[in-house]
């Protein structure tokens, strides 16, 4: 530092704050600011007013240009882009349980059958048109005798663990179905001989011609390499029932028990990359199992699931259709008033005929979902062709005359004959739709002077013993019940007299020699036209004898969120689980993609 000169710090110490000088300078700055504002802003507003029309036109031109650009962009997207299913989504579907096993040989309810369809493959399956088509099988032929079927399976089929699926697995599965110690819910294989020709070929030899045999090839295939060492009577309790290996479009990840007491379980599945038909669009599928329909409705409302099956017409009426789509699809089943032809009252054919004419099935269908198909015959619509007979039209007056002619005369409001009142016991199972139908049906019959006692039984309640106390002993006059008809019109099991008895399914105890012959002949001939004529003969006898009254064709109600894409509404379903026929293309969510030129 130079001597004699003050330091910079010393100079700063000599600075002082002059308030008057600062005020003077601030006033000067204020004056300059005001003069500039007047000169460059306020004085030029008049110029702005003069050119405002030009400004407005310029702004409008810019807006039009922006709008045109937006429209051009939208047009471009519309013409060159489209909405497509988003890959790798998760689909959560609610079904009614319980789910006690994932072994498909023991599937006995909607949840277990749904899991079976997703996890396991079959030789044949129903496609989205409702027709039987090859699945695991690549070719099916029958020899000249009509009794030997050769089935060739795909060579590219593998189990979800990567092991090759062969004819040995098919033969092994048939062996389990034929073993009485297994107690499978799939029956009817005891008299069929099955032979493994090579890794991809199996021969099925029948004791007699059975026209509907190919429809029996829809059973699930189990892995021999995993289950061959398991005793047949221990198969149900084996770990395979909770950790299966299948060959279907999905494979199991894990089972989640969210509410043990309430029965809520979630079956977590993921796409099976070894599936021979290719990988599904969905990466994961959750089958959420509930014990009641009310729980399913709550799950839909809360968004816990994005789709649901197994709902009734009463249930879907509660669905918020601004968030969910309700799809009603007919299935190959029918709901009937099954008349016990051997009961004390209904052994009188005249009473059965009066009930037939005095039942307004159109009024019954009004209690259900709009569009519920009518059902006159023991077949669903379209299964017969040609001169198909029809049930008599509803006519309460004609019904009353039939009863009068048979000696059942009105005594006040009740019909009697020889002092005995005309009484009927009508039974159905616990179901919102069935209970509404039962109430309507009973009301119609009561107006004819018939005393009707109704009973609703819960099949899930073992104390009520529906099968043991109602079905097997035929402990009813009328049973309101659904019969599963299937894709083939073979209804032998429900109406042939050989099926009367504790173990049979002829719940009406119906016996007619002409009907028996027609049913037996139809299933033993392969010619479609001849089979059709046999079934027409049976249908005419059935309508005349009135062992049952067709009320309506069954439908399945499916509810799904607008954010997912399930099966198409044009799909034809044989049973509710056939909704999975096009499962590979289901999706959750959408993306914009460019169209292919």
C-alpha positions as CSV (number, residue, x, y, z in Angstrom):
1,X,0.0,0.0,0.0
2,X,1.4,3.5,-0.9
3,X,2.2,5.7,2.0
4,X,0.1,8.8,2.7
5,X,-3.0,7.5,0.8
6,X,-6.0,6.2,2.8
7,X,-7.0,2.6,2.3
8,X,-10.2,1.6,0.4
9,X,-11.8,0.5,3.7
10,X,-10.9,3.9,5.2
11,X,-12.5,5.7,2.2
12,X,-15.8,3.6,2.6
13,X,-15.9,4.6,6.3
14,X,-16.1,8.2,5.2
15,X,-19.3,7.7,3.1
16,X,-22.5,9.1,4.6
17,X,-26.2,8.7,3.8
18,X,-27.9,12.0,2.4
19,X,-31.7,11.6,2.7
20,X,-32.5,14.8,0.9
21,X,-30.3,14.0,-2.1
22,X,-31.9,10.5,-2.4
23,X,-35.4,12.1,-2.3
24,X,-34.5,14.6,-5.0
25,X,-33.2,11.8,-7.3
26,X,-36.3,9.6,-6.7
27,X,-38.6,12.6,-7.7
28,X,-36.6,13.2,-10.8
29,X,-36.9,9.5,-11.8
30,X,-40.6,9.6,-11.2
31,X,-41.0,12.6,-13.5
32,X,-39.0,11.0,-16.3
33,X,-41.2,7.8,-16.0
34,X,-44.5,9.7,-16.2
35,X,-43.3,11.7,-19.2
36,X,-42.3,8.5,-21.0
37,X,-45.6,6.8,-20.2
38,X,-47.5,9.8,-21.6
39,X,-45.4,9.9,-24.7
40,X,-45.1,6.2,-25.6
41,X,-48.3,4.7,-24.1
42,X,-51.2,7.0,-23.5
43,X,-50.5,9.3,-26.5
44,X,-50.5,6.2,-28.7
45,X,-53.7,4.6,-27.5
46,X,-55.5,6.7,-30.1
47,X,-53.4,5.1,-32.8
48,X,-54.4,1.6,-31.4
49,X,-58.1,2.6,-31.6
50,X,-57.6,3.6,-35.2
51,X,-56.2,0.2,-36.1
52,X,-58.2,-2.0,-33.8
53,X,-60.3,-3.3,-36.8
54,X,-57.1,-4.5,-38.4
55,X,-55.9,-6.0,-35.1
56,X,-59.1,-7.9,-34.7
57,X,-59.1,-9.2,-38.2
58,X,-55.5,-10.3,-37.7
59,X,-56.3,-12.1,-34.5
60,X,-59.3,-13.8,-36.2
61,X,-57.1,-14.9,-39.1
62,X,-54.5,-16.4,-36.7
63,X,-57.4,-18.2,-34.9
64,X,-58.8,-19.6,-38.1
65,X,-55.3,-20.7,-39.1
66,X,-54.8,-22.5,-35.7
67,X,-58.3,-24.1,-36.0
68,X,-57.6,-25.3,-39.5
69,X,-54.3,-26.8,-38.3
70,X,-56.2,-28.6,-35.5
71,X,-58.8,-29.9,-37.9
72,X,-56.1,-31.1,-40.3
73,X,-54.3,-32.9,-37.4
74,X,-57.6,-34.6,-36.4
75,X,-58.3,-35.6,-40.0
76,X,-54.8,-37.0,-40.2
77,X,-55.2,-39.0,-37.0
78,X,-58.6,-40.2,-38.1
79,X,-57.3,-41.4,-41.5
80,X,-53.9,-42.7,-40.5
81,X,-54.4,-43.7,-36.9
82,X,-56.9,-46.0,-35.2
83,X,-57.7,-47.2,-31.7
84,X,-56.3,-50.6,-30.9
85,X,-56.1,-52.9,-27.9
86,X,-53.3,-52.0,-25.5
87,X,-50.9,-54.9,-25.0
88,X,-49.9,-56.3,-21.7
89,X,-53.0,-55.2,-19.6
90,X,-54.5,-56.9,-16.6
91,X,-58.1,-58.1,-16.8
92,X,-60.0,-58.7,-13.5
93,X,-63.2,-60.8,-13.8
94,X,-65.6,-61.6,-11.0
95,X,-67.3,-65.0,-10.8
96,X,-69.4,-67.0,-8.3
97,X,-67.6,-69.6,-6.3
98,X,-66.7,-71.4,-4.2
99,X,-63.4,-72.3,-5.8
100,X,-62.2,-75.5,-4.0
101,X,-59.9,-76.9,-6.7
102,X,-58.1,-76.0,-9.8
103,X,-58.0,-79.6,-11.0
104,X,-60.4,-79.5,-14.0
105,X,-61.6,-83.1,-13.4
106,X,-63.5,-81.9,-10.4
107,X,-64.8,-78.5,-11.7
108,X,-68.4,-78.2,-10.4
109,X,-69.3,-74.5,-10.5
110,X,-68.8,-71.3,-12.5
111,X,-65.5,-70.3,-10.8
112,X,-63.9,-73.8,-11.2
113,X,-65.1,-74.2,-14.8
114,X,-63.8,-70.7,-15.7
115,X,-60.4,-71.5,-14.3
116,X,-60.4,-74.8,-16.2
117,X,-61.0,-73.1,-19.5
118,X,-58.2,-70.6,-18.9
119,X,-55.5,-73.0,-17.6
120,X,-56.2,-76.2,-19.6
121,X,-56.6,-77.2,-23.3
122,X,-58.9,-79.7,-25.0
123,X,-58.9,-81.8,-28.1
124,X,-62.0,-80.0,-29.4
125,X,-63.6,-76.7,-28.3
126,X,-66.4,-74.4,-29.4
127,X,-65.3,-71.4,-31.5
128,X,-66.8,-67.9,-31.4
129,X,-69.5,-69.0,-33.9
130,X,-70.7,-71.8,-31.5
131,X,-69.4,-74.6,-33.7
132,X,-67.2,-77.4,-32.6
133,X,-63.7,-76.9,-33.9
134,X,-60.2,-78.4,-33.5
135,X,-58.3,-77.1,-30.5
136,X,-55.4,-79.3,-29.4
137,X,-56.5,-81.8,-32.1
138,X,-55.3,-81.0,-35.7
139,X,-57.5,-83.7,-37.3
140,X,-60.4,-85.9,-36.3
141,X,-61.7,-88.7,-38.6
142,X,-64.1,-91.6,-38.1
143,X,-63.9,-95.0,-39.9
144,X,-66.5,-96.7,-42.0
145,X,-68.1,-98.5,-39.0
146,X,-68.8,-95.1,-37.3
147,X,-67.3,-96.5,-34.1
148,X,-63.5,-95.8,-34.4
149,X,-62.3,-92.2,-34.2
150,X,-58.7,-91.3,-35.0
151,X,-57.5,-88.0,-33.4
152,X,-54.2,-86.4,-34.4
153,X,-52.9,-83.8,-32.0
154,X,-50.7,-80.8,-32.7
155,X,-46.9,-81.5,-32.6
156,X,-46.2,-78.0,-31.2
157,X,-48.3,-78.3,-28.0
158,X,-46.4,-77.9,-24.7
159,X,-47.3,-77.7,-21.0
160,X,-46.7,-74.5,-19.3
161,X,-43.5,-75.9,-17.7
162,X,-42.1,-76.5,-21.2
163,X,-42.6,-80.3,-21.4
164,X,-44.0,-81.5,-24.7
165,X,-47.7,-82.6,-24.6
166,X,-48.2,-86.0,-26.3
167,X,-50.9,-88.6,-26.9
168,X,-49.7,-90.3,-23.7
169,X,-51.2,-87.3,-21.8
170,X,-54.6,-87.8,-23.5
171,X,-54.6,-91.6,-22.8
172,X,-53.6,-90.9,-19.2
173,X,-56.5,-88.4,-18.7
174,X,-59.1,-90.8,-20.2
175,X,-57.8,-93.4,-17.7
176,X,-58.5,-91.1,-14.8
177,X,-62.0,-90.4,-16.2
178,X,-62.7,-94.1,-16.3
179,X,-61.4,-94.8,-12.8
180,X,-64.2,-94.8,-10.3
181,X,-61.8,-94.0,-7.5
182,X,-61.2,-90.5,-9.0
183,X,-64.8,-89.4,-8.7
184,X,-64.5,-86.9,-11.5
185,X,-67.4,-84.7,-12.4
186,X,-66.8,-85.6,-16.1
187,X,-68.6,-88.9,-16.8
188,X,-69.6,-91.2,-19.7
189,X,-66.2,-92.6,-20.6
190,X,-66.5,-96.1,-19.1
191,X,-67.2,-98.0,-22.3
192,X,-64.8,-96.2,-24.6
193,X,-61.5,-97.9,-25.5
194,X,-58.5,-95.5,-26.0
195,X,-55.2,-96.4,-27.6
196,X,-52.0,-94.5,-28.1
197,X,-50.7,-95.1,-31.6
198,X,-47.8,-92.7,-31.5
199,X,-46.8,-89.4,-29.8
200,X,-49.5,-87.5,-31.8
201,X,-52.2,-90.1,-32.6
202,X,-54.9,-91.6,-30.5
203,X,-57.7,-94.1,-31.4
204,X,-61.1,-94.0,-29.6
205,X,-63.2,-97.1,-30.1
206,X,-66.9,-96.9,-29.1
207,X,-69.1,-99.9,-28.3
208,X,-71.7,-98.5,-30.7
209,X,-72.2,-95.5,-33.0
210,X,-72.7,-92.3,-31.1
211,X,-73.4,-89.3,-33.3
212,X,-72.5,-86.7,-30.8
213,X,-69.1,-88.3,-29.8
214,X,-66.9,-85.4,-31.1
215,X,-68.7,-83.1,-28.6
216,X,-67.4,-85.3,-25.8
217,X,-63.8,-84.5,-26.9
218,X,-64.1,-81.1,-25.1
219,X,-62.7,-82.6,-21.8
220,X,-59.5,-81.0,-20.3
221,X,-56.2,-82.8,-20.7
222,X,-54.0,-83.4,-17.6
223,X,-50.1,-83.8,-17.6
224,X,-49.0,-87.5,-17.2
225,X,-45.5,-86.5,-16.3
226,X,-46.7,-84.8,-13.1
227,X,-49.6,-86.9,-12.0
228,X,-48.7,-90.5,-13.0
229,X,-47.4,-91.3,-9.6
230,X,-50.5,-90.0,-7.7
231,X,-53.0,-92.5,-6.4
232,X,-56.4,-92.0,-8.1
233,X,-58.2,-91.6,-4.8
234,X,-55.7,-89.0,-3.7
235,X,-55.8,-86.9,-6.8
236,X,-58.3,-84.3,-5.6
237,X,-56.3,-83.6,-2.4
238,X,-52.9,-83.5,-4.3
239,X,-50.9,-80.3,-4.5
240,X,-51.8,-80.1,-8.2
241,X,-55.3,-78.8,-7.2
242,X,-53.7,-75.6,-5.9
243,X,-50.6,-75.4,-8.2
244,X,-51.5,-76.9,-11.5
245,X,-49.5,-77.2,-14.7
246,X,-51.7,-76.8,-17.8
247,X,-51.5,-76.2,-21.5
248,X,-54.1,-73.4,-21.9
249,X,-53.7,-69.7,-22.8
250,X,-52.8,-68.8,-19.2
251,X,-50.8,-70.3,-16.4
252,X,-51.1,-69.9,-12.7
253,X,-49.0,-67.3,-10.8
254,X,-50.5,-67.7,-7.3
255,X,-53.7,-67.9,-5.3
256,X,-54.6,-65.0,-3.0
257,X,-57.0,-65.6,-0.2
258,X,-58.3,-62.1,0.7
259,X,-61.3,-63.1,2.8
260,X,-61.2,-66.7,4.1
261,X,-64.5,-66.4,5.9
262,X,-66.3,-64.7,3.0
263,X,-64.8,-67.0,0.4
264,X,-63.2,-64.2,-1.7
265,X,-60.2,-65.6,-3.5
266,X,-58.2,-64.2,-6.4
267,X,-56.6,-66.6,-8.9
268,X,-53.7,-64.7,-10.4
269,X,-52.7,-65.9,-13.9
270,X,-50.3,-64.7,-16.6
271,X,-50.1,-65.4,-20.3
272,X,-48.7,-68.9,-21.2
273,X,-45.8,-68.2,-23.6
274,X,-45.8,-71.9,-24.5
275,X,-49.4,-71.8,-25.7
276,X,-49.6,-73.4,-29.2
277,X,-52.1,-70.8,-30.5
278,X,-49.8,-67.8,-29.6
279,X,-49.6,-65.4,-26.8
280,X,-52.6,-63.5,-25.5
281,X,-52.9,-59.7,-25.8
282,X,-53.4,-59.6,-22.0
283,X,-50.4,-60.1,-19.9
284,X,-52.4,-61.1,-16.8
285,X,-55.8,-62.3,-15.9
286,X,-57.3,-62.2,-12.4
287,X,-60.2,-64.5,-11.7
288,X,-61.8,-63.0,-8.6
289,X,-64.1,-65.5,-6.8
290,X,-67.0,-64.3,-4.6
291,X,-69.7,-66.2,-2.7
292,X,-72.7,-64.0,-3.5
293,X,-73.9,-61.8,-6.3
294,X,-74.2,-58.9,-3.9
295,X,-70.5,-59.1,-3.4
296,X,-69.9,-59.0,-7.1
297,X,-72.1,-55.9,-7.5
298,X,-70.0,-54.2,-4.7
299,X,-66.8,-55.1,-6.4
300,X,-68.0,-53.6,-9.7
301,X,-69.1,-50.4,-7.9
302,X,-65.8,-50.0,-6.1
303,X,-63.8,-50.8,-9.3
304,X,-62.2,-53.8,-7.7
305,X,-62.9,-55.7,-10.9
306,X,-63.5,-54.5,-14.4
307,X,-65.9,-57.3,-15.5
308,X,-68.3,-59.9,-14.0
309,X,-70.2,-63.0,-15.0
310,X,-72.9,-65.0,-13.3
311,X,-75.3,-62.1,-12.6
312,X,-79.0,-62.4,-12.9
313,X,-81.5,-60.1,-14.6
314,X,-82.3,-58.6,-11.2
315,X,-78.6,-57.9,-10.6
316,X,-77.9,-56.2,-14.0
317,X,-80.8,-53.8,-13.4
318,X,-78.7,-52.3,-10.7
319,X,-75.6,-51.7,-12.9
320,X,-74.6,-48.1,-13.7
321,X,-74.6,-48.3,-17.4
322,X,-72.7,-45.1,-17.8
323,X,-69.6,-46.9,-16.6
324,X,-70.4,-50.5,-17.5
325,X,-71.7,-52.3,-20.6
326,X,-74.2,-55.1,-20.0
327,X,-74.2,-57.9,-22.5
328,X,-76.9,-60.6,-22.6
329,X,-76.1,-63.7,-24.7
330,X,-78.3,-66.7,-25.2
331,X,-76.7,-70.1,-24.3
332,X,-77.7,-73.6,-25.3
333,X,-79.7,-74.3,-22.2
334,X,-83.4,-73.9,-21.3
335,X,-85.5,-73.3,-18.2
336,X,-88.5,-75.6,-17.9
337,X,-91.4,-76.4,-15.7
338,X,-90.7,-80.1,-15.4
339,X,-93.9,-82.0,-14.7
340,X,-93.6,-85.2,-12.7
341,X,-95.8,-87.5,-14.8
342,X,-96.0,-90.1,-12.0
343,X,-97.2,-87.7,-9.2
344,X,-100.7,-88.2,-7.9
345,X,-102.0,-85.1,-9.8
346,X,-99.9,-84.9,-12.9
347,X,-100.2,-88.5,-14.0
348,X,-103.5,-87.1,-15.4
349,X,-102.5,-86.0,-18.9
350,X,-105.4,-83.6,-19.1
351,X,-104.0,-81.5,-16.2
352,X,-100.6,-81.4,-17.9
353,X,-102.3,-80.2,-21.1
354,X,-104.3,-77.6,-19.2
355,X,-101.1,-76.3,-17.6
356,X,-99.4,-76.1,-21.0
357,X,-102.2,-74.0,-22.5
358,X,-102.7,-72.0,-19.4
359,X,-99.1,-70.8,-19.0
360,X,-98.4,-67.4,-20.5
361,X,-94.7,-67.8,-21.2
362,X,-94.5,-64.3,-22.8
363,X,-95.6,-62.7,-19.4
364,X,-92.9,-64.8,-17.7
365,X,-90.2,-63.6,-20.1
366,X,-91.2,-60.0,-19.3
367,X,-90.0,-60.6,-15.8
368,X,-86.5,-61.2,-17.2
369,X,-84.0,-59.3,-19.4
370,X,-85.6,-57.8,-22.5
371,X,-84.9,-60.0,-25.5
372,X,-84.9,-63.3,-23.5
373,X,-85.6,-66.0,-26.3
374,X,-88.7,-68.1,-26.2
375,X,-88.5,-71.9,-25.8
376,X,-91.2,-74.2,-26.9
377,X,-89.3,-77.5,-27.3
378,X,-86.7,-79.6,-25.5
379,X,-84.3,-78.1,-28.0
380,X,-83.0,-74.5,-28.4
381,X,-83.8,-72.4,-31.4
382,X,-82.1,-73.5,-34.6
383,X,-81.2,-77.0,-33.5
384,X,-84.0,-78.5,-35.7
385,X,-84.9,-77.6,-39.2
386,X,-87.9,-78.3,-41.5
387,X,-91.5,-78.7,-40.1
388,X,-90.7,-77.8,-36.5
389,X,-93.7,-78.2,-34.2
390,X,-94.8,-75.4,-31.9
391,X,-96.4,-75.3,-28.5
392,X,-100.1,-74.3,-28.3
393,X,-100.7,-70.6,-27.9
394,X,-101.6,-69.3,-24.4
395,X,-105.4,-69.5,-23.8
396,X,-106.7,-69.4,-20.2
397,X,-110.2,-70.1,-21.3
398,X,-109.2,-73.2,-23.3
399,X,-107.2,-74.4,-20.2
400,X,-110.3,-74.0,-18.0
401,X,-112.4,-76.0,-20.5
402,X,-109.8,-78.8,-20.5
403,X,-110.0,-79.0,-16.7
404,X,-113.8,-78.9,-16.8
405,X,-113.9,-81.7,-19.3
406,X,-111.6,-83.8,-17.1
407,X,-113.9,-83.4,-14.2
408,X,-111.9,-80.8,-12.3
409,X,-114.8,-78.4,-11.5
410,X,-114.5,-75.0,-9.7
411,X,-115.8,-75.1,-6.2
412,X,-115.6,-71.4,-5.3
413,X,-112.0,-70.5,-6.2
414,X,-110.6,-74.1,-6.1
415,X,-111.0,-76.9,-8.5
416,X,-112.1,-80.3,-7.2
417,X,-112.8,-83.7,-8.5
418,X,-114.6,-86.3,-6.3
419,X,-114.1,-84.0,-3.4
420,X,-110.3,-83.8,-3.8
421,X,-108.8,-80.3,-4.4
422,X,-106.4,-79.8,-7.3
423,X,-103.1,-79.1,-5.6
424,X,-99.5,-78.8,-7.0
425,X,-96.2,-78.5,-5.2
426,X,-93.8,-76.4,-7.3
427,X,-90.1,-76.4,-6.3
428,X,-87.1,-74.3,-7.6
429,X,-83.6,-73.4,-6.6
430,X,-82.5,-70.2,-4.9
431,X,-82.0,-67.7,-7.7
432,X,-83.4,-64.2,-8.2
433,X,-84.7,-64.9,-11.7
434,X,-86.1,-68.3,-10.9
435,X,-88.0,-66.9,-7.8
436,X,-89.6,-64.2,-9.9
437,X,-90.6,-66.7,-12.6
438,X,-92.0,-69.0,-9.9
439,X,-94.2,-66.2,-8.5
440,X,-95.5,-65.4,-11.9
441,X,-96.1,-69.0,-12.9
442,X,-97.9,-69.8,-9.6
443,X,-100.1,-66.8,-10.0
444,X,-101.2,-67.9,-13.5
445,X,-102.0,-71.4,-12.4
446,X,-103.9,-70.1,-9.3
447,X,-106.2,-68.1,-11.6
448,X,-107.2,-71.5,-13.1
449,X,-108.4,-72.6,-9.7
450,X,-105.3,-74.7,-8.9
451,X,-103.9,-74.6,-5.4
452,X,-100.1,-74.0,-5.7
453,X,-97.6,-74.5,-2.9
454,X,-94.1,-73.2,-3.7
455,X,-90.7,-74.0,-2.2
456,X,-87.3,-72.4,-2.9
457,X,-84.3,-74.6,-2.0
458,X,-80.7,-73.5,-1.7
459,X,-78.5,-76.2,-3.3
460,X,-75.5,-74.8,-1.4
461,X,-77.3,-75.5,1.9
462,X,-76.4,-79.1,2.8
463,X,-79.1,-79.2,5.5
464,X,-81.8,-78.9,2.8
465,X,-80.3,-81.7,0.7
466,X,-81.6,-80.6,-2.7
467,X,-80.2,-83.5,-4.6
468,X,-80.9,-86.2,-2.0
469,X,-84.3,-84.9,-0.8
470,X,-85.8,-83.3,-4.0
471,X,-84.1,-84.4,-7.2
472,X,-83.3,-88.0,-6.7
473,X,-86.7,-89.1,-5.2
474,X,-88.6,-86.7,-7.5
475,X,-90.2,-85.1,-4.5
476,X,-92.2,-82.5,-6.4
477,X,-95.1,-82.1,-8.7
478,X,-93.4,-79.4,-10.7
479,X,-89.7,-78.5,-10.8
480,X,-88.6,-75.2,-12.2
481,X,-85.2,-76.0,-13.4
482,X,-82.5,-75.4,-16.1
483,X,-81.5,-78.2,-18.4
484,X,-78.2,-77.9,-20.3
485,X,-78.8,-79.0,-23.8
486,X,-75.5,-78.3,-25.5
487,X,-74.5,-77.7,-29.1
488,X,-75.8,-81.1,-30.3
489,X,-79.5,-81.9,-30.0
490,X,-78.9,-85.2,-28.2
491,X,-81.4,-84.9,-25.2
492,X,-81.5,-88.7,-24.6
493,X,-80.3,-88.2,-21.0
494,X,-83.3,-86.0,-20.0
495,X,-86.2,-87.8,-21.8
496,X,-85.5,-91.5,-22.5
497,X,-87.3,-93.8,-20.1
498,X,-84.0,-95.6,-19.3
499,X,-82.9,-92.5,-17.5
500,X,-85.7,-92.7,-14.9
501,X,-84.4,-93.4,-11.5
502,X,-82.3,-92.0,-8.7
503,X,-79.1,-91.7,-10.8
504,X,-80.9,-90.6,-14.0
505,X,-81.7,-87.1,-15.3
506,X,-85.2,-87.8,-16.5
507,X,-86.7,-85.7,-13.8
508,X,-90.2,-85.9,-15.3
509,X,-90.3,-89.7,-15.2
510,X,-91.3,-89.5,-18.8
511,X,-91.9,-92.7,-20.7
512,X,-93.1,-93.0,-24.3
513,X,-92.2,-95.9,-26.6
514,X,-92.2,-93.7,-29.8
515,X,-90.1,-91.0,-28.0
516,X,-87.7,-93.7,-26.8
517,X,-87.2,-95.1,-30.2
518,X,-86.7,-91.7,-31.8
519,X,-84.1,-90.7,-29.2
520,X,-82.2,-93.9,-29.4
521,X,-82.2,-93.9,-33.2
522,X,-81.1,-90.3,-33.6
523,X,-78.0,-90.8,-31.5
524,X,-77.0,-93.9,-33.4
525,X,-77.0,-92.5,-36.9
526,X,-74.4,-90.1,-38.4
527,X,-76.6,-88.7,-41.2
528,X,-77.7,-85.2,-40.2
529,X,-81.0,-85.2,-42.1
530,X,-82.0,-88.6,-40.6
531,X,-81.1,-87.4,-37.1
532,X,-83.1,-84.2,-37.6
533,X,-86.2,-86.2,-38.7
534,X,-85.9,-88.4,-35.6
535,X,-85.8,-85.4,-33.3
536,X,-88.8,-83.9,-35.1
537,X,-90.8,-87.1,-34.3
538,X,-89.7,-86.9,-30.7
539,X,-90.6,-83.2,-30.4
540,X,-94.2,-83.9,-31.6
541,X,-94.6,-86.6,-29.0
542,X,-93.1,-84.5,-26.3
543,X,-95.5,-81.6,-27.0
544,X,-98.5,-83.9,-27.0
545,X,-97.5,-85.7,-23.8
546,X,-96.4,-82.5,-21.9
547,X,-93.8,-83.9,-19.6
548,X,-92.6,-80.3,-19.3
549,X,-93.3,-76.8,-20.4
550,X,-90.6,-74.7,-22.0
551,X,-90.5,-71.3,-20.4
552,X,-87.5,-69.6,-21.9
553,X,-84.0,-70.1,-23.3
554,X,-81.3,-69.3,-20.8
555,X,-79.0,-66.3,-21.2
556,X,-75.8,-65.3,-19.6
557,X,-75.3,-61.8,-18.3
558,X,-71.9,-60.3,-18.7
559,X,-70.9,-56.9,-17.3
560,X,-67.7,-55.1,-18.3
561,X,-66.1,-51.7,-17.9
562,X,-65.8,-49.4,-20.9
563,X,-62.1,-49.5,-20.5
564,X,-61.8,-53.2,-21.4
565,X,-62.7,-55.4,-24.5
566,X,-64.0,-58.9,-23.8
567,X,-65.7,-61.3,-26.2
568,X,-67.7,-59.7,-29.1
569,X,-71.5,-59.4,-28.9
570,X,-71.7,-61.4,-32.1
571,X,-70.2,-64.5,-30.5
572,X,-72.4,-67.5,-30.1
573,X,-72.1,-69.2,-26.7
574,X,-72.9,-72.8,-26.0
575,X,-72.3,-72.3,-22.3
576,X,-71.2,-69.2,-20.3
577,X,-67.5,-70.3,-20.2
578,X,-67.4,-70.3,-24.0
579,X,-67.0,-66.5,-23.7
580,X,-63.3,-67.4,-23.6
581,X,-63.3,-68.7,-27.2
582,X,-61.5,-65.6,-28.3
583,X,-59.6,-64.9,-25.0
584,X,-56.4,-64.3,-26.9
585,X,-57.8,-61.1,-28.2
586,X,-59.3,-59.7,-25.0
587,X,-57.7,-56.5,-23.8
588,X,-57.6,-53.9,-21.0
589,X,-57.1,-50.3,-22.2
590,X,-56.5,-48.9,-25.7
591,X,-53.7,-47.1,-27.7
592,X,-53.7,-45.0,-30.8
593,X,-51.7,-46.8,-33.6
594,X,-51.0,-46.1,-37.2
595,X,-53.2,-47.9,-39.7
596,X,-51.6,-50.5,-42.0
597,X,-51.5,-49.2,-45.6
